[in-house]
Amino acid sequence: MNLPLFDANACQNEPPLFRVQAKSDFSTYKNLCWAVTGSRLMLSGGFLGLLTLILVLATLTPSSGGFAFWLGAALLFPLLLWWFYQNSLRRNYRGTQLVHGLTVTYSFWRDHFTLHSEVSQSCIRYDSLYKILETKTAFCLLTGPHQGLAVEKSDCPDGLAELLRSQQALQPVPGLLPRAAIVSSAFSLSLLALHLAIQCFCPAQYRVQGWVSLYFSAPVFLLLAVSITLCFAALFTQRLARLQRRVLRLLLQGAALLVGLLCVLCCLLLALFSLDTDREVKNPDGTVTVITPVWLDEPISTVYAPYGPFYLRPVGNTFHASPQPVSPEPQPTPTPEPSSSPAEAAALSPEENGYRTIYSIFLADTCPLFEETCHAKGNSYVVLNDTDTFTEILEYDRDSQNGRCGLYVYYRCPKAADGSWSVQNDQQILNIYAYEYATGAVAVSGKTSWGSAAAQAYLDLTGD
């Protein structure tokens, strides 16, 4: 321990008020270490273990991968921390062979105390101590943040405890600014750890619910910005202000101010970017339609189901649709002629000729619409019918096995509560058609699924 050197002039000639003889052993060393760092270390470990346990129970289910591992880690972490702490104490104590069993004599006066042993002697004023701590079994006289002396209460004569408590009451307490910085930093860092854990535990293809972004993520970064501001303000008033050299003090204060402003700016930007721009629409069946804006294009909608308090589980594939409900009374477009002129046919692609030919021969009498459009990925399709409950489309799927024909699928797609629909979401195949590019011949399969049997004319034309 680095203690002040013995100063004979600082010690009065009058006899001490109290004198205590104590032997340096592992119990005294353990009490001192616990008062200095141990209690805070175990409190932090217990808090982290509890936080991890809450996160595991809130974000994972027993059937989730890694549930048993994280649950065991949360429960065992405080125990493992305690075991490492006890081992560290014993290892460090074994390294101080010089003071093992050493008898130390403490003499206490009103304004100072002395200690005398076979290896050292010191005279220390109470007002020069870093802190006086009282535990259940000892008084710890700290000469620095991580070093000091311990006097067991069982060795204290009557009146010594009152003297040390009176000196403890005279010690300066931390100002409001440092305490506010410590409390806000601990709180904001805990919430930040919770925020990061929610993001890290999010399963693949799932997404975090919108309320987490609006009411949790953004406030966390704002609170972190406030904490950083308080920390740097406390640093200016407590630490840097004590420097004697004015130029060095100004340089360090300027550098600290610049770093603090950059940190605050980063936190504010993170708070801004953490706000989710997607819009969530709750459906009557309990699902949630998430509408994601797309630059220079229509929004993309995806249907999710709630999964715990933080996440949304996808229940339908992403599709390209307008977020506004479709009008219940669609205005049909004029039905095209069954065939196009040679000039018009030459101007159209083979896929478009297939759409027109199949529609004019098989679908014109039952389908009032013929609206050519495409998905977000550029795949073309034709809207044939549009009602309050479903939309029917004809979509080019692929070429046939012999490469001579295009295969077109006639789908019926049910609509969600907001009027959106998806080919991949509970679609129904009504029929499959084949269009031969070279001759313009068409054939109907009669299939209502890809695995069902097809008509012979369809098989002869496609070679499937």
Secondary structure as GFF3:
##gff-version 3
##sequence-region A 1 464
A	DSSP	three_ten_helix	8	10	.	.	.	ID=ss1
A	DSSP	beta_strand	18	23	.	.	.	ID=ss2
A	DSSP	alpha_helix	26	33	.	.	.	ID=ss3
A	DSSP	pi_helix	34	38	.	.	.	ID=ss4
A	DSSP	alpha_helix	39	59	.	.	.	ID=ss5
A	DSSP	alpha_helix	67	94	.	.	.	ID=ss6
A	DSSP	three_ten_helix	97	99	.	.	.	ID=ss7
A	DSSP	beta_strand	103	108	.	.	.	ID=ss8
A	DSSP	beta_strand	112	116	.	.	.	ID=ss9
A	DSSP	beta_strand	121	125	.	.	.	ID=ss10
A	DSSP	three_ten_helix	126	128	.	.	.	ID=ss11
A	DSSP	beta_strand	131	134	.	.	.	ID=ss12
A	DSSP	beta_strand	138	144	.	.	.	ID=ss13
A	DSSP	beta_strand	147	152	.	.	.	ID=ss14
A	DSSP	three_ten_helix	153	155	.	.	.	ID=ss15
A	DSSP	alpha_helix	160	170	.	.	.	ID=ss16
A	DSSP	alpha_helix	176	200	.	.	.	ID=ss17
A	DSSP	beta_strand	207	208	.	.	.	ID=ss18
A	DSSP	alpha_helix	210	212	.	.	.	ID=ss19
A	DSSP	pi_helix	213	217	.	.	.	ID=ss20
A	DSSP	alpha_helix	218	234	.	.	.	ID=ss21
A	DSSP	pi_helix	235	239	.	.	.	ID=ss22
A	DSSP	three_ten_helix	240	242	.	.	.	ID=ss23
A	DSSP	alpha_helix	246	273	.	.	.	ID=ss24
A	DSSP	beta_strand	279	282	.	.	.	ID=ss25
A	DSSP	beta_strand	288	294	.	.	.	ID=ss26
A	DSSP	beta_strand	297	307	.	.	.	ID=ss27
A	DSSP	beta_strand	311	314	.	.	.	ID=ss28
A	DSSP	beta_strand	319	320	.	.	.	ID=ss29
A	DSSP	alpha_helix	342	347	.	.	.	ID=ss30
A	DSSP	alpha_helix	350	358	.	.	.	ID=ss31
A	DSSP	pi_helix	359	363	.	.	.	ID=ss32
A	DSSP	beta_strand	371	374	.	.	.	ID=ss33
A	DSSP	beta_strand	380	386	.	.	.	ID=ss34
A	DSSP	beta_strand	390	399	.	.	.	ID=ss35
A	DSSP	beta_strand	405	414	.	.	.	ID=ss36
A	DSSP	beta_strand	428	436	.	.	.	ID=ss37
A	DSSP	beta_strand	442	444	.	.	.	ID=ss38
A	DSSP	alpha_helix	456	462	.	.	.	ID=ss39
###
